Amino acid sequence: MSLFERWHLDKPLFMALVALAVVSLVVLYSASGESIHFALDDALRLLIGFVVMVSVAQIPPETFRRWSVPVFTAGVLGLAAVLAIGAVRFGARRWIALGPLSIQPSEFMKLFVPMTLSWFFSRSHLPPRLSRLAGATLILLVPVLLIAKEPDLGTSLVVLLSGIIVLFLAGIGWRTVLTVIVMGVAAAPVLWAHMHHYQRQRIYILFHPEADPLGAGYHAIQAMIAVGSGGLFGQGWLSSSQAHLHFLPDSTTDFAFAVFCQEFGLFGNLALLALYLFIVYRGLRIAFAAQDTYSRLLAGSLSILFFFDVFINMGMVAGILPVVGVPLPLLSYGGTSLLIIMAGLGVLMSIHSHRRLVN
């Protein structure tokens, strides 16, 4: 038995994640102004993330199934606690302070919602009937509305997307999909009326960033300058003028991909995108090979959600999606979001390795 098998790890997926972690260290060292302290801090966070992933991989999928409802309940209670006693930062109440640490419960729902909906659908035959869809919709809307109340539109949409992915994988018909789309379009004016001013501004700036170049449109404009100036081959490592001259805000977090684009260009982007797509491919292969409905739904939803996290961040940096504060998985500097992503990848490892043990 190899070391990877002993630790319940999928070797190709693990090696791809290590390669992505190395890219993160390279990019964030440059984006931070060549700060060794920042690079070491990022390395420590990545190491903790890998420890979380390996630890989660040791847990059998059946345990995840049993704990789906309890962790979802704890997550909802955490969201309620945020609204009651959470710390306010930048005009939003999203964090619970625990001594020197701050926890963002909404990030946990990116994992807990797919776990719970996968459990819910695995208890009956698929495709689900209308009554099951109604129950699943209720499960999904509770955390989404609580997160939107914080307000955190970006995370609420990602959590909503994670649930919709499970619904789609459960086999809902195209007629149901089209009905939901029509209802969503019809509800758009109501949603717009209840949005905060800054949320409306983000959508408007998506189409007209030049309308407020030093205000709401500043992030989008600077990111597009960084992406465009990279050309085919990039300006070279440690040569991102937008980051080093402090034109690009959040260059180590939400806009780390813009720094990568400026330094490594189009061909570097294609290589990075290929690495991300390989990770998604491995996740989907694990889902296809899973031995039960719960594992298939959970592995499939986590893999597709990982893809959408990448798509949303890259689209945001490229100016085709509004700025919603979704980090690029593993590449962006992060805390709670990184740990949740690595925990989700650990779930994929568990589903893969424990399936082989059963055989």
C-alpha positions as CSV (number, residue, x, y, z in Angstrom):
1,M,0.0,0.0,0.0
2,S,1.4,3.4,-1.0
3,L,1.7,6.4,1.2
4,F,-1.2,8.1,-0.6
5,E,-3.5,5.0,-0.1
6,R,-2.5,4.8,3.5
7,W,-3.6,8.4,4.1
8,H,-6.7,8.1,1.9
9,L,-5.5,10.6,-0.7
10,D,-6.0,10.7,-4.4
11,K,-2.5,11.2,-5.7
12,P,-3.2,13.1,-8.9
13,L,-5.6,15.5,-7.1
14,F,-3.2,16.0,-4.2
15,M,-0.2,16.8,-6.5
16,A,-2.3,19.3,-8.5
17,L,-3.2,21.0,-5.2
18,V,0.4,21.1,-4.2
19,A,1.3,22.7,-7.5
20,L,-1.5,25.3,-7.0
21,A,-0.2,26.1,-3.5
22,V,3.3,26.7,-5.0
23,V,1.7,29.1,-7.5
24,S,0.0,30.9,-4.7
25,L,3.2,31.4,-2.8
26,V,4.9,32.8,-5.9
27,V,2.1,35.2,-6.8
28,L,1.4,36.4,-3.3
29,Y,5.1,37.1,-2.6
30,S,5.1,39.4,-5.5
31,A,1.6,40.9,-4.8
32,S,2.6,41.7,-1.2
33,G,5.6,43.8,-2.3
34,E,8.1,40.9,-1.9
35,S,7.3,40.5,1.8
36,I,8.9,37.4,3.3
37,H,6.7,37.7,6.4
38,F,3.5,37.7,4.2
39,A,4.8,34.7,2.2
40,L,5.6,32.7,5.4
41,D,2.1,33.6,6.7
42,D,0.5,32.4,3.5
43,A,2.6,29.2,3.6
44,L,1.4,28.6,7.2
45,R,-2.2,29.0,6.2
46,L,-1.8,26.7,3.2
47,L,-0.1,24.1,5.5
48,I,-3.0,24.3,8.0
49,G,-5.4,23.9,5.0
50,F,-3.6,20.7,3.8
51,V,-3.7,19.4,7.4
52,V,-7.4,20.0,7.4
53,M,-7.8,18.3,4.1
54,V,-5.8,15.2,5.1
55,S,-7.7,15.0,8.4
56,V,-11.1,15.2,6.7
57,A,-10.0,12.5,4.2
58,Q,-9.6,10.0,7.1
59,I,-13.4,10.3,7.9
60,P,-15.6,7.7,6.1
61,P,-18.4,9.2,3.9
62,E,-21.0,7.5,6.1
63,T,-19.9,9.8,9.0
64,F,-20.5,12.8,6.8
65,R,-24.0,11.5,6.1
66,R,-24.8,11.1,9.8
67,W,-23.5,14.5,10.7
68,S,-25.1,16.4,7.8
69,V,-28.2,17.6,9.7
70,P,-26.4,18.4,13.0
71,V,-23.7,20.6,11.3
72,F,-26.3,22.3,9.1
73,T,-28.3,23.1,12.3
74,A,-25.2,24.4,14.0
75,G,-24.4,26.5,10.9
76,V,-27.9,28.1,10.9
77,L,-27.6,28.9,14.6
78,G,-24.2,30.4,13.9
79,L,-25.8,32.7,11.2
80,A,-28.5,33.7,13.6
81,A,-25.8,34.5,16.2
82,V,-24.0,36.7,13.7
83,L,-27.1,38.8,13.2
84,A,-27.6,39.1,17.0
85,I,-24.0,39.6,18.4
86,G,-21.7,39.5,15.4
87,A,-18.9,42.0,14.9
88,V,-19.5,44.8,12.4
89,R,-16.8,45.5,9.8
90,F,-17.0,47.7,6.7
91,G,-20.7,48.2,7.4
92,A,-21.6,44.5,7.5
93,R,-22.2,42.0,10.4
94,R,-20.5,38.8,9.2
95,W,-18.1,37.6,11.9
96,I,-18.2,36.2,15.4
97,A,-15.2,37.2,17.5
98,L,-13.7,34.4,19.6
99,G,-10.9,36.0,21.5
100,P,-8.1,36.8,18.9
101,L,-9.9,34.8,16.2
102,S,-12.9,35.8,14.0
103,I,-15.1,33.1,12.4
104,Q,-17.4,33.7,9.4
105,P,-20.2,31.1,9.7
106,S,-21.5,31.9,6.2
107,E,-18.4,30.3,4.8
108,F,-19.2,27.0,6.5
109,M,-22.6,26.9,4.7
110,K,-20.8,26.4,1.4
111,L,-20.0,22.9,2.6
112,F,-22.9,22.3,5.0
113,V,-25.7,23.1,2.5
114,P,-24.4,20.5,-0.2
115,M,-24.0,17.9,2.6
116,T,-27.5,18.4,3.9
117,L,-29.2,18.5,0.5
118,S,-27.3,15.4,-0.6
119,W,-28.5,13.6,2.6
120,F,-32.1,14.9,2.0
121,F,-32.2,13.5,-1.6
122,S,-30.4,10.3,-0.8
123,R,-33.3,9.2,1.4
124,S,-35.7,8.8,-1.5
125,H,-35.8,7.7,-5.1
126,L,-34.5,10.1,-7.8
127,P,-35.5,12.2,-9.6
128,P,-37.2,13.9,-6.7
129,R,-41.0,14.6,-6.6
130,L,-42.4,18.1,-6.2
131,S,-42.9,17.6,-2.4
132,R,-39.2,16.8,-2.0
133,L,-38.2,19.8,-4.1
134,A,-40.3,22.0,-1.9
135,G,-38.6,20.6,1.2
136,A,-35.1,21.1,-0.3
137,T,-36.0,24.7,-1.3
138,L,-36.9,25.5,2.3
139,I,-33.6,24.0,3.5
140,L,-31.7,26.1,1.0
141,L,-33.5,29.4,1.5
142,V,-33.1,29.5,5.3
143,P,-29.2,30.0,5.2
144,V,-29.3,32.1,2.0
145,L,-31.7,34.6,3.5
146,L,-29.8,34.8,6.7
147,I,-26.6,35.5,4.9
148,A,-28.2,38.1,2.6
149,K,-29.4,39.8,5.8
150,E,-25.9,40.4,7.0
151,P,-25.6,41.8,4.2
152,D,-23.3,39.5,2.2
153,L,-24.8,39.2,-1.3
154,G,-21.8,37.5,-2.8
155,T,-21.6,34.6,-0.3
156,S,-25.4,34.2,-0.2
157,L,-25.4,33.7,-4.0
158,V,-22.6,31.2,-3.8
159,V,-24.5,29.2,-1.1
160,L,-27.6,29.4,-3.3
161,L,-25.6,28.1,-6.2
162,S,-24.2,25.2,-4.1
163,G,-27.8,24.1,-3.4
164,I,-29.0,24.6,-7.0
165,I,-26.1,22.3,-8.1
166,V,-27.3,19.5,-5.8
167,L,-30.9,20.0,-7.1
168,F,-29.7,19.8,-10.7
169,L,-27.6,16.6,-10.0
170,A,-30.6,15.1,-8.2
171,G,-32.3,15.0,-11.6
172,I,-34.8,17.7,-11.7
173,G,-36.4,18.1,-15.1
174,W,-35.7,20.9,-17.6
175,R,-39.3,22.0,-17.2
176,T,-38.6,22.7,-13.5
177,V,-35.4,24.4,-14.3
178,L,-37.0,26.7,-16.9
179,T,-39.8,27.5,-14.4
180,V,-37.3,28.5,-11.7
181,I,-35.5,30.7,-14.2
182,V,-38.7,32.4,-15.3
183,M,-39.6,32.9,-11.6
184,G,-36.2,34.3,-10.9
185,V,-36.4,36.8,-13.8
186,A,-39.9,37.8,-12.6
187,A,-38.6,38.4,-9.1
188,A,-35.6,40.5,-10.3
189,P,-37.4,43.8,-9.8
190,V,-38.3,42.9,-6.3
191,L,-34.8,41.8,-5.5
192,W,-33.4,45.0,-7.0
193,A,-35.8,47.1,-4.8
194,H,-34.5,45.4,-1.7
195,M,-30.8,45.6,-2.5
196,H,-28.5,48.0,-0.7
197,H,-27.2,51.0,-2.6
198,Y,-23.7,49.6,-2.8
199,Q,-25.0,46.3,-4.2
200,R,-26.9,48.1,-7.0
201,Q,-23.8,50.2,-7.6
202,R,-21.7,47.1,-8.2
203,I,-24.1,45.8,-10.9
204,Y,-24.2,49.2,-12.6
205,I,-20.4,49.6,-12.5
206,L,-20.1,46.2,-14.2
207,F,-21.5,47.8,-17.4
208,H,-20.1,51.3,-16.8
209,P,-16.9,51.2,-14.7
210,E,-15.8,54.6,-16.2
211,A,-18.8,56.3,-14.6
212,D,-17.0,56.3,-11.3
213,P,-13.3,55.7,-12.0
214,L,-12.0,56.8,-8.6
215,G,-14.8,55.2,-6.6
216,A,-17.0,52.2,-7.2
217,G,-15.4,51.5,-10.6
218,Y,-11.8,51.7,-9.4
219,H,-11.3,48.0,-8.6
220,A,-12.7,46.9,-11.9
221,I,-10.7,49.4,-14.0
222,Q,-7.4,48.6,-12.3
223,A,-8.0,44.9,-12.6
224,M,-8.7,45.2,-16.3
225,I,-5.5,47.3,-16.8
226,A,-3.5,44.6,-15.0
227,V,-5.1,41.8,-17.1
228,G,-4.7,43.7,-20.4
229,S,-1.1,44.8,-19.8
230,G,0.1,41.2,-19.3
231,G,-0.1,40.4,-23.0
232,L,0.8,37.0,-24.2
233,F,3.8,36.3,-22.0
234,G,3.4,38.7,-19.1
235,Q,5.7,41.3,-17.7
236,G,7.6,38.8,-15.6
237,W,7.6,37.7,-12.0
238,L,7.9,40.5,-9.5
239,S,7.0,43.0,-12.2
240,S,3.3,43.8,-11.6
241,S,3.2,47.6,-11.7
242,Q,-0.4,47.6,-10.6
243,A,0.4,45.8,-7.4
244,H,3.8,47.2,-6.6
245,L,2.7,50.8,-7.2
246,H,-0.4,50.1,-5.1
247,F,-2.9,50.9,-7.9
248,L,-4.6,47.5,-7.4
249,P,-6.5,47.2,-4.1
250,D,-6.9,43.7,-2.5
251,S,-4.0,42.4,-4.7
252,T,-3.3,39.5,-2.3
253,T,-7.0,38.5,-1.8
254,D,-9.8,39.0,-4.3
255,F,-7.6,40.4,-7.1
256,A,-4.6,38.1,-6.8
257,F,-5.5,36.7,-10.2
258,A,-5.0,40.2,-11.7
259,V,-1.4,40.2,-10.4
260,F,-0.9,36.7,-11.9
261,C,-2.3,37.9,-15.3
262,Q,0.0,40.9,-15.4
263,E,3.1,38.9,-14.6
264,F,2.5,35.7,-16.5
265,G,0.3,36.8,-19.4
266,L,-2.2,34.8,-21.5
267,F,-0.1,31.6,-21.7
268,G,0.4,31.6,-17.9
269,N,-3.4,32.0,-17.5
270,L,-4.1,29.1,-19.8
271,A,-1.7,26.9,-17.7
272,L,-3.4,28.0,-14.5
273,L,-6.8,27.4,-16.0
274,A,-5.7,23.9,-17.1
275,L,-4.6,23.1,-13.5
276,Y,-8.0,24.2,-12.1
277,L,-9.9,22.2,-14.7
278,F,-7.8,19.2,-13.9
279,I,-8.8,19.5,-10.3
280,V,-12.5,19.7,-11.3
281,Y,-12.1,16.8,-13.6
282,R,-10.6,14.6,-10.8
283,G,-13.5,15.6,-8.6
284,L,-16.1,14.7,-11.2
285,R,-14.4,11.3,-11.8
286,I,-14.6,10.6,-8.1
287,A,-18.3,11.5,-8.2
288,F,-19.0,9.2,-11.1
289,A,-17.3,6.3,-9.4
290,A,-19.0,6.9,-6.0
291,Q,-21.0,3.9,-4.8
292,D,-24.1,5.5,-3.3
293,T,-26.4,8.4,-4.0
294,Y,-25.2,10.6,-1.1
295,S,-21.5,10.4,-2.1
296,R,-22.3,11.0,-5.8
297,L,-24.4,14.1,-5.1
298,L,-21.9,15.5,-2.6
299,A,-18.8,14.9,-4.6
300,G,-20.4,16.2,-7.8
301,S,-21.7,19.3,-6.1
302,L,-18.4,20.1,-4.4
303,S,-16.5,19.7,-7.7
304,I,-18.9,21.9,-9.7
305,L,-19.0,24.5,-6.9
306,F,-15.1,24.6,-7.0
307,F,-15.4,25.3,-10.7
308,F,-17.9,28.2,-10.2
309,D,-15.7,29.7,-7.4
310,V,-12.9,29.9,-10.0
311,F,-15.2,31.2,-12.7
312,I,-16.7,33.9,-10.5
313,N,-13.3,35.2,-9.4
314,M,-11.8,35.2,-12.9
315,G,-14.9,36.7,-14.4
316,M,-14.9,39.4,-11.7
317,V,-11.2,40.3,-12.4
318,A,-11.8,40.2,-16.2
319,G,-14.8,42.6,-15.9
320,I,-17.5,40.2,-17.1
321,L,-19.0,39.7,-13.6
322,P,-19.7,42.2,-10.8
323,V,-17.2,42.5,-7.9
324,V,-18.7,40.2,-5.2
325,G,-15.7,39.4,-3.0
326,V,-15.3,35.7,-4.0
327,P,-11.6,34.6,-3.6
328,L,-9.8,32.4,-6.1
329,P,-9.5,29.0,-4.5
330,L,-6.0,28.4,-2.9
331,L,-4.4,31.2,-5.0
332,S,-5.9,34.1,-3.0
333,Y,-4.8,34.8,0.6
334,G,-7.6,33.6,2.9
335,G,-8.6,32.2,6.3
336,T,-12.0,30.6,6.8
337,S,-12.7,30.4,3.0
338,L,-9.4,28.5,2.5
339,L,-10.1,26.0,5.3
340,I,-13.6,25.3,3.9
341,I,-12.3,24.7,0.4
342,M,-9.6,22.3,1.7
343,A,-12.2,20.5,3.9
344,G,-14.4,20.1,0.8
345,L,-11.4,18.6,-1.1
346,G,-10.8,16.3,1.8
347,V,-14.4,15.1,1.5
348,L,-13.6,14.2,-2.2
349,M,-10.5,12.4,-1.1
350,S,-12.5,10.4,1.5
351,I,-15.2,9.4,-1.0
352,H,-12.6,8.2,-3.5
353,S,-10.3,6.3,-1.1
354,H,-13.0,4.7,1.1
355,R,-14.8,3.5,-2.1
356,R,-11.6,1.6,-3.0
357,L,-11.3,0.1,0.5
358,V,-14.8,-1.3,0.1
359,N,-13.8,-3.0,-3.2
